[in-house]
Amino acid sequence: MASSRGEFGSRFGFVMAASGSAVGLGNIWGFPTQAATNGGAAFLLVYLFLAFVLAYPILMAELVIGRHAHANAVSALRQISPTRLTGNIGALGGMAGFVIASLILTFYAIVAGWMMAFCLASVADLIGLTDFSRWLMTFGWWRNVVFMLAFMALTMAIITAGVRAGIEQWSQRLMPTLLIMLAALVGYVLTQEGASDGLKVYLMPDFRSALSPQLIIAALGSAFFSLSLGVGTMLIYGSYLKDDENLPIVGGLVTLVDVSIAVLAGFLVLPAMYVALHNGVEIFTETGALISEDTLIFTVLPELFATMGIAGVLGSITLFFLMSIAALTSAISMLEVPVAYAIEEHGTKRRNAVLIIGSLIALGSVVILLHFESLFGLVIAITTRYSQPLLGLMMCVYAGWVWRRDSLLRELRKNDPSAAEGLFWKVWPWYVKFVCPVIILAIFSHATWG
Ligand code: PFF
């Protein structure tokens, strides 16, 4: 059955695809700007802690459940449930997951469209089309719609090609490209004057701001967002894994790649800001904080590149191309979640499922663009700050409490007959059962009731 529904061809292919899902705008844009404004290296430590101590075990829960069921989240959570009630609740959770994955894609496609527009704007600058370049860099209805649609079309084209020829092949091409471009940009920026001040800000820990409750809930949200947890993305990728693959190792590799790229991106963004300062660009807000979020990416960095002549144009093309690639490999994993569900549960043909679901998501993006002020931030908060951690909690409950331990162990034994004696089996089951839910609930209740 597994082979008729698509399967990753190699470990490398899976690690590239799953880390392609994990590495996205969250790493290259979100993490460095949060670290910059929230205690530098101290934020880095909180983030690393949450990534390995909380996010990795939940990633493992999704991968193990997915590979066991070789099915989408709805049917997988049903399969591991011993009773009808838990089966139905699990199926509902799986459905909530694909709705949230689709909603994340509605805003993600808009932002990714901006990245593509900015990349093209630098190319237009290079060949002297300044008016066109200005149009591409200006927030406007047509620019936003056209590039959101272009990005969705790319995402849909890859998903239509299926698991091996689409997701795996493209991730294998795009992820190494991303890494090379990122390393080259970091190398270049670090040689510029002013970069060392940015390094100091990035690496100097300020524990007071990094340990505030608001910050920890933000770091929790970003750890979940960064590893694409809760919504069934990793579960569905796990379901395309072969039974002989060593799950704790591939899960560890994916976490490592994700965290390393976030940390590496910090070595780009923070030093770049201080190079900008050195070149006369304003990098602080009126209150004295570092400019962050969209103003950083779409104003400060372009202004920096504008001071650097031809090297700046090339730097700008590289940066926005890199962001577009990172966004694309994440977006394909989001679209695969509802598409796999439609194929497996309703017998829809892949091509039709992609066309219908992709169009509905694009329509959702249009609605957000029509009510940008009120909807954009709201959809981000609902999906990433609340839904992802809560759905992650559900994954822990299903892996730790609902699924029978003997069946779970049998799954781990498929690739490692001595799994019962290993460290993973000694620690992880009780860890997802008690520790992860308690941490998630504690952070949540603290944030809600103070
Ligand atoms: N992990 C992606 C990022 O860091 O940008 C975002 C993401 C991908 C979230 C896939 C959720 C998802 F299902």
Boltz pocket constraint, residues with backbone or C-beta under 6 A from the ligand:
constraints:
  - pocket:
      binder: B
      contacts: [[A, 21], [A, 22], [A, 23], [A, 24], [A, 25], [A, 26], [A, 27], [A, 101], [A, 104], [A, 224], [A, 225], [A, 226], [A, 227], [A, 228], [A, 229], [A, 231], [A, 233], [A, 330], [A, 331], [A, 333], [A, 334]]
      max_distance: 6.0
